[in-house]
């Protein structure tokens, strides 16, 4: 079997120790558990000394555990090693642990001794000696041994001590004291029994003689030596492996003709990891280097036309809202009744469920980007005054077209589910699209260069949330273990690493008012506000809100007030004033189940109301007091809108569903 531990020198200096948070320098020894990827350590990397201090020796509670090195079951009551890496554990037998841990102990030189293993002092004396024998720690100077550690001795063949629990009981009672002695040359001598042990052995022999003298059939059966079991005869022919189970095309998510079911609303991707079942574990997690701006539809003219559109943006408005509306990026007084959905404003932009979407911050055109669960990013240009050219009238949803039709393009910059999507760096032609994924990469679409630039990547981390500053120079990446990395997006280097939560981070957002605040929502049922200027290695939150279940959304109020709207699986929304710790709880059905993306509530344009998707294919609206203030619905929205976003300059709302469609609600003239 392959070794369950990875012991190697760090190829880069970007990783941090999962135990201490210290940066691991390039070329420094690291320890990790072998993951599903050949170059990835499950749970991250650790420095050797914290890893050894986290190892535990204990008695096997049952006979179900398996040694990950040999594949053999560990006997109940026998000592075993437990190696930890975050929430992951690996069980090893004594011999396997000694073989794997010797080079790790040698790498720390005299900083760690075998006698320092946690739980060693709780073992019975014979088991402690067995541990020392496994590590060949018989004398001073051996690997991991100190001068005060006694050498091992061979157990006596005359006396059996029974199970490990009985041995421990004898140690606690003091009845094993003096049983084993060691001569001056380190050789075991004959056992020396105490007076109590001699009386006990004599009493046992007298009882045995009395029982044997009874001559009853029952006692003869007990005293009679048991016959040796006859070995089972092995079959000469090996049984054939069972054939693979058959699965219908419907179960595989395919149409009767064998192609992928493009209209399926069911997401065939695990919501927590974003990895597909058929993913090849031998291929790289993401494509290295930069990627050309080439859409999957293979339309070079459309690519060039869209690049010109993205790079020619301005902050002034030429649309029906007029220049006054464009010069007022926030504060739109919009009622729900003013927004409507037209048939041509519904388009399928990605092959699978859209999990993130956002408008480009410009006033002359409507450009929206959406990312799905398989790493695809769709760019959709809504033509002014008539919506997009691709509507529900195209029932085949092939997302193919001519070179002149450049309203919708689809790209594949990532290989796994997107965890972040944001337009940043400025308005209009200065804005760039940043995307992050579970595959450990962060890319920046620069229209001036015409490429998806690789801004940052990690070989081990699975980033579950991403946020960046408005100027696009600083990125915030959180992973499934609750760690946060602050990255300089200009150089691709990690400026700081720390742990915010004990479990997966599901959402991050930077305060739009520029106060240096960061809000995070986690699976540990908490939402916390942090000062990014004073995080440190062990950060303390400025304020924390606790829900009953996992939290998946947290958004700052755009008006600049110290308010955050949160979304939790406990079927509540919370409008939380983290300055005064006041909380308004709103009952809302957030039980989206397995196949839908969790809801994430957001504020409207003024910050007076919150918007969230509804299970009845609606957009629900609540005021700051928690009372329902309106509802959006349309016959053209045929699925549940799980995710949504608002336009930064116009009263426009975009919603996304599990089928990959985006619906754009606008104010009609």
QUITATA-V173548 format. One record per backbone hydrogen bond with DSSP energy under -1.0 kcal/mol. CO is the residue of the C=O (numbers start at 1). NH is the residue of the N-H. E is the energy in kcal/mol with one decimal. If there is no record, write none. Layout:
co = [CO:CO]
nh = [NH:NH]
e = [E:E]
This chain:
co = [4:6:8:10:15:17:22:25:28:30:31:32:33:37:40:41:45:46:47:48:49:50:52:55:56:58:60:65:67:72:75:78:80:81:82:83:85:88:90:91:92:93:94:95:96:97:98:101:102:103:106:108:113:114:117:118:120:124:125:126:127:128:129:130:131:132:133:136:139:142:144:163:164:165:166:167:168:169:170:176:181:183:187:194:195:196:197:198:199:200:201:202:203:204:205:206:207:208:209:216:217:218:219:220:248:249:250:253:255:259:260:261:270:274:276:291:292:295:299:300:301:302:303:304:305:306:307:313:314:319:322:323:332:335:336:340:342:343:345:347:356:358:360:361:366:367:368:369:370:371:371:372:375:376:377:378:379:380:383:383:391:393:404:407:409:410:411:417:420:422:424:427:428:432:433:434:435:436:436:437:440:441:442:442:443:444:445:446:446:450:451:452:453:453:456:465:467:469:470:473:474:475:476:477:478:478:479:479:482:482:483:484:485:486:486:487:488:493:496:498:504:507:509:511:516:517:518:519:520:521:521:522:522:525:526:527:528:529:529:530:531:543:545:550:553:555:557:561:563:564:565:566:567:567:571:572:573:574:575:576:577:582:584:586:590:602:605:609:610:611:612:614:618:619:620:621:621:622:623:627:630:632:634:640:643:645:650:652:653:654:655:656:656:657:657:660:660:661:662:663:665:666]
nh = [34:32:30:27:24:21:17:28:10:8:46:6:42:40:35:44:18:31:51:52:53:54:55:118:82:80:77:74:71:67:78:60:58:92:56:90:88:85:83:68:81:97:98:99:100:101:102:105:106:107:109:111:116:117:120:57:123:128:129:130:131:132:133:134:135:137:136:138:142:145:114:167:168:169:170:171:172:173:175:179:189:186:183:198:199:200:201:202:203:204:205:206:207:208:209:210:211:212:213:220:221:222:223:224:252:254:253:261:258:255:262:264:274:417:279:452:294:298:303:304:305:306:307:308:309:310:311:429:363:322:326:327:334:338:339:666:345:346:664:662:371:369:362:428:382:360:380:358:378:355:356:418:414:372:411:370:409:368:386:387:394:395:406:381:379:296:377:438:436:434:432:430:431:424:445:422:443:419:420:440:458:437:455:456:435:453:433:450:451:293:446:291:444:455:442:478:476:472:425:489:469:487:467:485:464:465:482:505:500:501:479:498:477:495:496:475:492:488:486:484:523:521:519:514:532:511:530:509:528:506:507:525:551:547:522:545:520:542:543:518:534:529:527:569:567:565:560:563:557:576:555:574:552:553:588:568:586:566:584:564:581:577:575:573:592:611:331:604:622:602:620:617:614:632:612:629:630:610:626:623:621:619:637:642:656:654:652:647:665:645:663:642:643:354:660:349:350:657:347:655:653:340]
e = [-2.2:-1.9:-2.9:-2.7:-2.7:-2.0:-3.4:-1.8:-2.7:-1.7:-2.3:-3.8:-2.3:-1.3:-1.8:-1.7:-2.1:-2.6:-1.9:-2.5:-2.2:-1.2:-1.0:-1.0:-3.0:-2.5:-2.6:-2.6:-2.6:-3.1:-1.8:-2.5:-2.2:-2.3:-2.2:-2.2:-1.7:-2.3:-2.8:-2.4:-3.0:-2.8:-2.4:-2.1:-2.0:-2.9:-1.6:-2.8:-2.5:-1.4:-1.0:-1.9:-1.6:-1.6:-1.6:-2.6:-1.3:-2.4:-2.3:-1.7:-1.8:-2.0:-2.4:-2.0:-1.5:-2.6:-1.3:-1.2:-1.7:-1.9:-5.5:-2.2:-2.4:-2.2:-2.4:-2.0:-2.3:-2.1:-1.6:-1.8:-1.6:-1.6:-2.6:-2.3:-2.2:-2.2:-2.6:-2.1:-2.2:-2.1:-2.0:-2.1:-2.3:-2.0:-2.0:-2.1:-2.2:-2.3:-1.4:-2.5:-2.0:-1.4:-2.6:-1.8:-1.4:-3.1:-1.2:-2.1:-2.4:-3.4:-1.3:-1.2:-2.2:-1.1:-1.5:-3.5:-1.9:-1.4:-2.3:-2.3:-2.4:-2.6:-2.2:-2.0:-1.9:-2.6:-2.1:-1.3:-1.6:-1.3:-1.3:-1.8:-1.3:-1.4:-1.3:-2.2:-1.3:-1.0:-2.0:-2.8:-2.8:-2.7:-1.7:-2.5:-2.6:-2.8:-2.6:-2.0:-3.1:-2.7:-1.6:-1.7:-1.5:-2.0:-2.7:-2.2:-2.3:-2.3:-1.2:-1.5:-1.5:-1.3:-1.2:-3.3:-2.9:-3.1:-2.2:-2.5:-2.3:-3.2:-3.3:-2.0:-1.5:-2.7:-3.2:-2.4:-2.8:-2.3:-1.4:-1.4:-2.2:-1.5:-1.9:-1.6:-2.6:-2.7:-1.4:-2.7:-1.1:-1.4:-1.9:-2.1:-2.6:-1.0:-2.9:-2.3:-3.8:-1.6:-3.0:-1.9:-2.4:-2.7:-1.8:-3.0:-2.0:-1.6:-1.4:-1.6:-2.5:-1.6:-1.8:-2.2:-2.6:-2.9:-1.4:-2.9:-2.8:-2.8:-2.9:-3.6:-2.8:-1.9:-2.4:-1.7:-1.9:-2.4:-3.3:-1.5:-2.1:-2.8:-1.4:-1.1:-2.2:-3.4:-1.9:-3.3:-2.4:-2.6:-1.1:-2.3:-1.9:-2.4:-2.7:-2.8:-1.9:-2.2:-1.3:-2.2:-1.9:-3.2:-2.0:-1.6:-2.2:-1.2:-1.9:-1.7:-3.4:-2.3:-1.9:-2.4:-2.1:-2.9:-2.6:-2.6:-2.0:-3.5:-1.0:-2.2:-2.1:-2.3:-2.8:-1.1:-2.8:-2.4:-1.9:-2.8:-1.1:-2.7:-1.9:-2.6:-2.0:-2.4:-1.2:-1.2:-2.9:-2.7:-2.3:-2.3:-3.5:-2.3:-2.8:-1.1:-1.3:-1.7:-1.3:-2.3:-1.3:-1.7:-1.9:-2.7:-2.3:-2.6]
